[in-house]
């Protein structure tokens, strides 16, 4: 199972909690705002897919954010593959 993680860059106020408590998923970006670890980005610094083993950490970051700027959603991998097929 893979999870889609997204960060609302407008809502984030750079408190740093998510990237301190979930450093494998979130990193400090421009002006202290949260960004997704570059390894898992899909185009934007604010969105991407993280592997199953990082799901608990992603959820920890989401639960920690005081302004609910982080969303974590389950992804249907079969559907993703079909969508990305040539
Ligand atoms: S916990 Fe929320 S407000 Fe704080 S840096 Fe992370 S996304 Fe931004």
py3Dmol code that shows the C-alpha trace and the ligand (Angstrom):
import py3Dmol

protein = """\
ATOM      1  CA  UNK A   1       0.000   0.000   0.000  1.00  0.00           C
ATOM      2  CA  UNK A   2       1.176   3.489  -0.832  1.00  0.00           C
ATOM      3  CA  UNK A   3      -0.041   6.793   0.555  1.00  0.00           C
ATOM      4  CA  UNK A   4      -0.448  10.130  -1.141  1.00  0.00           C
ATOM      5  CA  UNK A   5       0.813  12.951   1.070  1.00  0.00           C
ATOM      6  CA  UNK A   6      -0.049  16.542   0.355  1.00  0.00           C
ATOM      7  CA  UNK A   7       0.843  19.747   2.133  1.00  0.00           C
ATOM      8  CA  UNK A   8      -1.168  22.945   1.887  1.00  0.00           C
ATOM      9  CA  UNK A   9       1.652  25.448   1.439  1.00  0.00           C
ATOM     10  CA  UNK A  10      -0.697  28.402   2.008  1.00  0.00           C
ATOM     11  CA  UNK A  11      -1.895  27.058   5.372  1.00  0.00           C
ATOM     12  CA  UNK A  12       1.560  26.019   6.631  1.00  0.00           C
ATOM     13  CA  UNK A  13       3.000  28.636   8.972  1.00  0.00           C
ATOM     14  CA  UNK A  14       6.466  27.073   9.286  1.00  0.00           C
ATOM     15  CA  UNK A  15       6.216  25.823  12.875  1.00  0.00           C
ATOM     16  CA  UNK A  16       8.525  22.920  12.015  1.00  0.00           C
ATOM     17  CA  UNK A  17       6.712  20.235  13.995  1.00  0.00           C
ATOM     18  CA  UNK A  18       6.125  17.870  11.086  1.00  0.00           C
ATOM     19  CA  UNK A  19       9.690  17.786   9.825  1.00  0.00           C
ATOM     20  CA  UNK A  20      11.072  17.433  13.334  1.00  0.00           C
ATOM     21  CA  UNK A  21       8.726  14.589  14.260  1.00  0.00           C
ATOM     22  CA  UNK A  22       8.532  12.916  10.838  1.00  0.00           C
ATOM     23  CA  UNK A  23      11.879  13.730   9.204  1.00  0.00           C
ATOM     24  CA  UNK A  24      11.831  10.914   6.649  1.00  0.00           C
ATOM     25  CA  UNK A  25       8.650  12.236   5.087  1.00  0.00           C
ATOM     26  CA  UNK A  26       8.828  16.021   5.566  1.00  0.00           C
ATOM     27  CA  UNK A  27      11.725  18.423   5.159  1.00  0.00           C
ATOM     28  CA  UNK A  28      12.241  22.088   5.882  1.00  0.00           C
ATOM     29  CA  UNK A  29      11.664  24.088   2.730  1.00  0.00           C
ATOM     30  CA  UNK A  30      11.551  27.712   1.692  1.00  0.00           C
ATOM     31  CA  UNK A  31      11.257  30.077   4.688  1.00  0.00           C
ATOM     32  CA  UNK A  32      10.829  27.148   7.075  1.00  0.00           C
ATOM     33  CA  UNK A  33       7.685  25.823   5.458  1.00  0.00           C
ATOM     34  CA  UNK A  34       7.172  22.085   5.144  1.00  0.00           C
ATOM     35  CA  UNK A  35       7.920  20.235   1.930  1.00  0.00           C
ATOM     36  CA  UNK A  36       7.806  16.580   1.051  1.00  0.00           C
ATOM     37  CA  UNK A  37      11.096  14.652   1.097  1.00  0.00           C
ATOM     38  CA  UNK A  38      12.437  15.070  -2.483  1.00  0.00           C
ATOM     39  CA  UNK A  39      12.638  11.265  -2.863  1.00  0.00           C
ATOM     40  CA  UNK A  40       8.858  10.988  -2.837  1.00  0.00           C
ATOM     41  CA  UNK A  41       7.716  14.075  -4.721  1.00  0.00           C
ATOM     42  CA  UNK A  42       5.610  13.844  -7.813  1.00  0.00           C
ATOM     43  CA  UNK A  43       6.368  17.127  -9.529  1.00  0.00           C
ATOM     44  CA  UNK A  44       5.520  19.534  -6.729  1.00  0.00           C
ATOM     45  CA  UNK A  45       7.417  19.905  -3.425  1.00  0.00           C
ATOM     46  CA  UNK A  46       4.050  19.682  -1.707  1.00  0.00           C
ATOM     47  CA  UNK A  47       2.741  16.377  -3.012  1.00  0.00           C
ATOM     48  CA  UNK A  48       3.847  12.838  -3.666  1.00  0.00           C
ATOM     49  CA  UNK A  49       3.635   9.161  -2.837  1.00  0.00           C
ATOM     50  CA  UNK A  50       5.333   7.632   0.185  1.00  0.00           C
ATOM     51  CA  UNK A  51       5.967   3.905   0.663  1.00  0.00           C
ATOM     52  CA  UNK A  52       4.054   1.759   3.106  1.00  0.00           C
ATOM     53  CA  UNK A  53       6.803   1.689   5.728  1.00  0.00           C
ATOM     54  CA  UNK A  54       6.603   5.478   6.063  1.00  0.00           C
ATOM     55  CA  UNK A  55       2.840   5.612   6.445  1.00  0.00           C
ATOM     56  CA  UNK A  56       2.935   5.780  10.293  1.00  0.00           C
ATOM     57  CA  UNK A  57       5.425   8.627  10.108  1.00  0.00           C
ATOM     58  CA  UNK A  58       3.359  10.502   7.520  1.00  0.00           C
ATOM     59  CA  UNK A  59       0.280  10.138   9.728  1.00  0.00           C
ATOM     60  CA  UNK A  60       2.267  11.350  12.747  1.00  0.00           C
ATOM     61  CA  UNK A  61       3.148  14.492  10.796  1.00  0.00           C
ATOM     62  CA  UNK A  62      -0.455  14.963   9.749  1.00  0.00           C
ATOM     63  CA  UNK A  63      -1.777  14.566  13.309  1.00  0.00           C
ATOM     64  CA  UNK A  64       0.866  16.931  14.630  1.00  0.00           C
ATOM     65  CA  UNK A  65       0.142  19.867  12.342  1.00  0.00           C
ATOM     66  CA  UNK A  66      -1.713  22.537  14.339  1.00  0.00           C
ATOM     67  CA  UNK A  67      -3.442  23.969  11.256  1.00  0.00           C
ATOM     68  CA  UNK A  68      -4.252  20.657   9.522  1.00  0.00           C
ATOM     69  CA  UNK A  69      -2.136  21.586   6.505  1.00  0.00           C
ATOM     70  CA  UNK A  70      -1.182  17.955   5.824  1.00  0.00           C
ATOM     71  CA  UNK A  71      -3.341  15.306   4.222  1.00  0.00           C
ATOM     72  CA  UNK A  72      -2.526  11.605   3.924  1.00  0.00           C
ATOM     73  CA  UNK A  73      -4.704   9.406   1.740  1.00  0.00           C
ATOM     74  CA  UNK A  74      -4.543   5.779   0.770  1.00  0.00           C
ATOM     75  CA  UNK A  75      -3.705   5.124  -2.880  1.00  0.00           C
ATOM     76  CA  UNK A  76      -4.926   2.261  -5.030  1.00  0.00           C
ATOM     77  CA  UNK A  77      -1.626   1.161  -6.575  1.00  0.00           C
ATOM     78  CA  UNK A  78      -3.296  -0.852  -9.328  1.00  0.00           C
ATOM     79  CA  UNK A  79      -5.270   2.198 -10.388  1.00  0.00           C
ATOM     80  CA  UNK A  80      -2.153   4.416 -10.291  1.00  0.00           C
ATOM     81  CA  UNK A  81      -0.278   1.986 -12.569  1.00  0.00           C
ATOM     82  CA  UNK A  82      -3.126   1.929 -15.063  1.00  0.00           C
ATOM     83  CA  UNK A  83      -3.339   5.720 -15.064  1.00  0.00           C
ATOM     84  CA  UNK A  84       0.394   6.031 -15.714  1.00  0.00           C
ATOM     85  CA  UNK A  85       0.552   3.322 -18.364  1.00  0.00           C
ATOM     86  CA  UNK A  86       1.480   4.527 -21.884  1.00  0.00           C
TER      87      UNK A  86
END
"""
ligand_1 = """\
8
LIG
S 3.340 21.066 11.188
Fe 1.955 22.107 9.725
S 2.314 24.289 10.022
Fe 4.029 23.204 10.996
S 5.645 23.126 9.381
Fe 4.432 21.242 9.237
S 2.831 21.669 7.674
Fe 3.687 23.627 8.382
"""
view = py3Dmol.view(width=600, height=400)
view.addModel(protein, "pdb")
view.setStyle({"model": 0}, {"cartoon": {"style": "trace"}})
view.addModel(ligand_1, "xyz")
view.setStyle({"model": 1}, {"stick": {}})
view.zoomTo()
view.show()
